[in-house]
Amino acid sequence: DNILALFLLPLFGRLSDRTNSKMGKRKPYILIGTIIAAVVFIGIGFIDKYQMAAVHNLNIGPVLDITTPNIDPRTGKNIVEYYFEINGVIQEFTVNGVSYTQYVKPEVVSQARAAFIFENVTKPNWYNLAGFISILFIVLLAMCSFRTPAVSLMPDVTLKPLRSKANAIINAMGTIGGAISLGLITFIGTMKPTKNYDTFNYLPLFAVISLAMLLMLTIFMVFVKETEWSDEMRRESLDLGIETEETENIEVGTKGEKMSPEVRKSFILILSSVVLWFFAYNAATSKIAVYSTDVLYITQYSIPMIVAFVSALIAFYPVGIVSTKIGRKITIMGGLVIFVIGFVIGAFASPDAQWLIYIAMAVVGVGWASINVNSYPMVAEMSSGANIGVYTGYYYTASMAAQIFTPMVSGALMTWFGMEYVLFPYAIFFGLAAMVTMFFVKHGEPKKIETPVEEITAE
C-alpha cells in the first residue's frame, strides 16, 4: 500500500488537476474508484473463505492457551502458555533452535502455526494466494485513485482562511472511520488470538465495510456540488481580497516550477518535517501494543492506542479554531512540543507506573492533532489552484515514504538494543528533528484579510 502510494498518489492528483467534466475535477475519480474498491474488496473475504476451508480440511486448530501453575516473578501471576493442535494432537515447533510444544508468546505460536499452514495448505493451493494478491492489488489501486482527489477537493471548495478548520473535520472523519473499522473488527473477534477459526468467517466484515463505503459514496454524490461550490469559492475569494492564483490558463506543473525559490524551499522543508514526524509517530504507534504487553505487562494492550485516537478526535476541531487565531506554523510548533512531551512521559512508564502510558498517549494524540490539522493546509497554500492535486500527492508521498522506512529503521534498532531502550527515545529524536526543519518554514499561512474569520464562517 505504502509503496504503491509513493507513485500513484501524485499521479492521480495530477490527472484530477487536468480533468474537466460536468461533475468536476475530483468527483469522477471518487465515484469510479470507490465503486471498484468496494465491489472488489468483498472478493478478499471469498478468497479467505476458500483458504480457511482448506485449513479446516486438515483439521488445523486455532492458537489455544493454558494457565500453568508456574508464577511469573515480574507480575506475581500464573504464566499463560500457548499452543496449537492438528487432528487434536499438540504440535511441536522450534524457537531459536529449541523445540517447544507450548510457548509464552502467542505471536510466536501463531507464526509457527502459519508456517505449517503455508507449507501444507498455501503452497498446494497456490491459486488462493495468487487470487488474494491480485484482488488486493486492484483494491489498493482503486483506493489510490480516489484518495488524492478526495483530499484535494477540500481546498478546491474552501476559502484559504478556513482550510485548517476544514482539515480538522477531514481528520476527525478519518479517525471516526478508523474507530468504526476497529470496532467492527473487535466486535466480530478477529483481534482475539484464540478465536475459534472453525466457526469464523471474515466475509461479513468485508461486506459491511463495502456497503458502508457505497452508502457514504451515495450521500457524497447527492449532496456535494463540486463545480458549484468551487465557483462560489473563487467568487468569494475575489470579493474578500484573498490572494489566489486560481486560473485555468496556468500550465499545470509537477516539479514546483510555478513556485518561487523561497516558497519551494518552504515546501521542501515542510515535506521534510512530514517525513520526520511520521518517523516518530508511526514507529511509536505501530509498536505500542507490543510495548504495552512485553515491557509494561498491560493485558489490554490496545487501550493506549485507543486513548491516543480519542484525545486526537477531541482535539481536532479546537485546534482548527486555535490555528485561525495564532497561525498554522505556531500551532504546529506547539503541537510538536506537546508531541515530544508525550513521548518523554511515555519513556517513564513502567510495570509499576502503567498509568503513565495512558497519559503519554493522550498527550501525543493532542500534539498529533495540532500537527495534522495544519500541515496539509500549509502545503495547499503553497500550491496554485491548478495543481493542488499534484502537491497533495507529494504531501501524502512524504508521509507514506516515512511509513515504509521507519519500521525498518526502528525495528533494527529495537532488535539490537531492546524495545524498552529505543521506542520512545527514537520518537523523541525525530520529533525534535521535525521541530528544527519546521522552524525554517516561512510560507503556508493564508493572507490576512479585513473580514474576521468568524464572519466568513457565519456567512
N, C-alpha and C positions, 0 to 999 in steps of 0.2 A: 504493500500500500504506500509506504513512505517513499520507496524508490520510484514507483510509477508517478507519484505526485511531483517529484523533482522536475520531471519533464512535461507532464500533462497539464498541470495547473496553469503555468504561464501560457501554454499553447491554447487551451480553451478560453483563457482570459483574452488573449489576442483575437481569437476567432469571434468571440462575442462582441468585442470592440468594433469589429468590422461588419457585424451583422446589421441589416436594416430590414425589418419585417413589420407587418401590421401589429404584431404582438409586442414588438420592441426588440432590443438587443439581447436581453438576458432570458426572457421567458421561454423562447423556443428550446434552449438548452436545458432549462429546469424541467420543462414538460417532458421532452423526449428522454432525457437522462434518468429522471425519476421513475418513469413508467418501465423502462428497460431494467433498471436496478431492482425495482420492487418485484417484477414478474420473475426475473431470473434468480433473485435471492431465494425464493422458495425452493428452487432446484437443489440448493445446498442441503436442505432438510431431507429431500428424497435420497440424495446420494448417501447421506449419513445413515438413513434408514436401511439401505441395502447393505452398507458396510456392517452395521450392527447386527443385521440378520446373519451375516457370515460369522460374526463373533459368537452369536448365540448357538450356531450350529456346532461349534467346537466346545460349547459349554464353559466358556471363559468367564469366571465370576468377576465382580467388581472388587475394588480395594476395600478390605474389611479391617476393623480394628479390634483389639483385645486389650483389656486393662490387666496389667501384670501386678503381682504382689510387691514388686520392687519399687522403692521410693526414690524419686529424683531429689537429691540433696539441695538442688538450687531452688526448687519450688515447694518441697515438702509434700508433693502429691504422688500418687501412683503413676508409674510410667505406662504410657499407652504405646503399643506397638502395632504395626500394620502388616498386612499380608494379602495374597490373592490365591484363589484356587482355580484349578482346571479339573472338571469332572469330579468335583468335591475333594480333590487332593491338594493340600497346600504345596505351593511351588517354591523351589529353591532358586535363588538368584545371587549374583556376585556384586559386591561393592568394594572397590579398591582391592580386588584380588581375594577377598574373603567371602565365603559362601554364607548366606543367611536364608532363613525361611520367614523371619519377622524382622522389621526394622522400625526405628523410632520416627523416621521422617516419612510422611505419606507420599511426598513428591518423589522420593527415591523408589518406593514400591510402585508408584504409578509409572515411572519411567521403565522399570523392569517389565511390568505388565505390557506397556506399549511396545517395547522391543519384541516381546513374544508375539504380540498381535501383528506387528509389521512383518515378521518373518513367516508367520503361518497363515495370515489372512490377507494382508495388503498385497504382498508380492504375488501370490497366486491369483488374486482378484485385482490385478493392476489397473483394470479399466475403471474401477471405482475411484482410485486416486487420480487417474488422468481426467475423469469427468469432473471431479471436485476442483482440480486446479483450473480446468478450462472455464467452468462456471464462475469460480471465484474471480478469475481474470476479467471476465465480462462484467461482473458486478462492480469491481473496483474501477474499471474503465468507465462505466456508466456514471459512477459516483464522482469520479474526477471531472467528467464532462459538465456537471452542473454545480460543483462546489464553488469554483471561482466566479462564474456568472451570478450565482445566488448572492454571494457576499458583495460583489461589485454593484448589485442593484441598490444597496443602501446608499452609497454616495451619489449614485445616479439621480436619486429622487429626494435626497435630504440636503437641506441648507448646511453649509460648512460649519457654522457655529453649533449646530445641533447634532453633529455626527458622533461625538463621544457618547451622548445620551442614547442615540440610536444604536451604536455599537454595544452599549451596555445591555440593551434589550436583546440583541443578537446573541451575546454571550450568555445571558440568562436563559434564553430559549435552548441554546446548545446544552447548557448544564441540566436543564429540566429534561431534555430529551435523553441525555446520558443517564440521568437518575431513573427515568421510566424504564429504560432498557435494562439497567442494573436491577431494578425492582422485579421486572419480568423474569430475568434470569434467576434471581434469588427465590422468587415465588415458585417457579417451576422446579427448581432444585439443582440446576446444573453446577452450582458452585460447591456442592457438598461432596467431599472426596469419596464418601462411602455410599453414594447414591446407587440404588439397585438398577443397573443398566438393563436388566432383563425386562423391565416394565417401562423404561424411559424412551421417549420419542421427542426429538428436537423439532419435528415438523410443525407442531402447533406454535412454537415460539417464533419460528421464521415466518409463518403465515400471519400471525398477529402483527408483527413488525411491518411486514409488507403491506398489509391492509391499512395500518396506521399511516404509512408513507403515502399511499394513494389517497386516503382521506384528507390529509394535510395538503396534498397537491391540488385536490379539487377545491378546497377552500381558498388556496392561494390563487389559482387561475380565475376563480369567480370574482374575488374581491380586490386583487391587486391590479391596478390600471397603470402599467409601466409607462407607456408613451404619454398618457395624460399627466401623470404625476411628474415625469421628467420635464415636460414642457413647462409645467407650473413652477417647478423648482428654478428653472432658468429665468423665468419672468420675475419671480420674487427676488432672485439674486441680483438682477439688474436694478429692480426697484429699491432694494435696500443698500445698494452700493457695494455689495460683496464682490471682490475681485475673483472672477473665474476665467479660465481660459477655454471655456466651452465653445468650440467652433467645429463645424463639420468640415472645414477646409484644412484643418491641421492634419498633416500626414502622420498616421499612427506609427510610432517608433517602438522598438523593443529593447533598446540599449540605453535609454535615458538621454537620447540626443536632444530632446526638447527641454531638458533641464539645464539650467546654468551650472557652471562648475561648483558654485557654492552649495546649491541645492543638491547636486549629485553627491557631493561629499557628505552632506547630512543624510542622504538616502542610504549611502553605503554604511555609514555609522549606525543608523537605526536598524538596518538589517543585521549588522554585526551584533548589536545589542540583543536582537531577537534570538539569534543563534545562541548567545551566551546564557540568556535567562532560561531558554528551553533546555540547554545543557544541564542547568541546575535543577529546574522543576521536574523534568522528565526522569532524570536519574533518581531523584528522591521519591517521586510518586510511584514509579514502576517497581521500586524495591521496598516501599514502606510496609507492605503486608508481610513480606518475608522478614524484614527487620523487626516488626512488632512480634512475630511468632518466635524467631530464633534468638533475638537479643533481649527483648523486653518480656517474653513469655506471656504475651497477651493472647487469650484464646480467640476472642472476636477480632481477628486481625483486619477485617475490612472497615471497622469503625473509624480509625484515624483518617482514612481517605474520605469517608462519608462526612466527617466533621469539616474537612477542607472544602468539599463540594458545597456544603450548606453555608459555610461562612462566606464563600465567594458569591454564592447566589444572593445572599442577603446584602452583600456589599456592592454588587454591580451597579444598580441604579443610583444609590447615593454617591458613588464615585463619579458617575457620569455628570451629576449635578455639580459636584465639587470642581471637576476639571473645567467646567464652563466659567467658574469663578476665578480660579487661580492659574489656569492654563494646563495644557496637556503634559508638557515636559516636566513641570514641577510635580504634578500628580504622579507621573511615572517614577521620578526620582524618589519621592516619598514612598511610593509602593515598593521600590527596590529596597529601601531601608527597612520597611516592615517585613518584607520577604526574607531578608538576611537575618533579622532579629528572630523570626520564626524558626529558622534553621539552627540558630545559636541555642535557642531554648530546647529544640529537639535533641541537640548534642548532649544535653544534661539529663535526658530521660534515662531511666534505669529500671530494672525489675522492682526496685523499692520505691521508685517515683514514676510509675507508669503514667500517672495523670499529666505529667509534663508533655507527653507526646500529643495529647488531645489539645492542650493549649497551643503547642507549637503549630499543629496543622491548622487550627483556627486562624492563627496569626498569618501563616503562609497563605491561606485562602484569601484573606483581605488584601494582602500585598499583591497576590496574583491578579485579583480583580482590578486593582488600581493600574497595573501594568497593561493587562489585556484590553481593557476598555479604551485606552488611549493610543496604543501603539499603531493599530491599523488606521484610525482616522488621520494620524500624522503622515503615514505613507500615502494615503489617498490625497491628502492636502498637497503633497509634493508632485503629484501627477496632474495631468490635464484631463478634462472630461473625455477626450478622445482615446485615452489609453489607460483609464483606470483599471480595466480588466487585466492588462499586462502586468501592471505594478502590484495588483492584488495577488496575481500568480507568483510574482517574485517574493512577496511577503510570506506566502504560505510555503514556498520552496525553502526559504530560510528556516522556517520552523520545522519542516519535515527533515531537512538535512541534519539538524541538531538531533532529532529523534531517531535518526539512523545511526549516528556515530556515538552519541553519549552512552547508550547501553554497552557498546563495545569498550569504550574507554573506562567508564566507571566499573563495569564488570571485571575487567582485567585488574584494575587497582584493588577491588574488593577481594579478588582471588589471591592476590599477592600479600596484601596487608590485613585483610579481615574486614568484613562489612562494618562492624562497630567502630572501626577507626577511620573509615573512608567516607561513608554515606553523607553525613552532614557536613564535614569539612569540605568535601567535594562541592556540595551545593553552595556552601558559603563562598568558596573561592570564585565560582563562576557568577554568583550573584554580585559580588564586589566588582568583578571584571566588567559586567554589564553596566554597572554604575559609572565606570570610567568612560566607556565608549558613549554612553547616553549623555554624559556631561557635555560632550563636544558637539552634540546635535543642535543646530541653530535654526532649523526650519521645521515646519509642520504645524504651526499654530494658525488658526483661522484669522482672517483680517478683522481688526477691531471695527465695529460699526456703532453708530449712534443709537440705534434701536436696541433696547435691552433684550437679552435672550428670553427673558420671561414673557415679554410681549410677543416675540416671534412664536414661542411655544403656544401661547394662548390663541394666536391667530390660526 
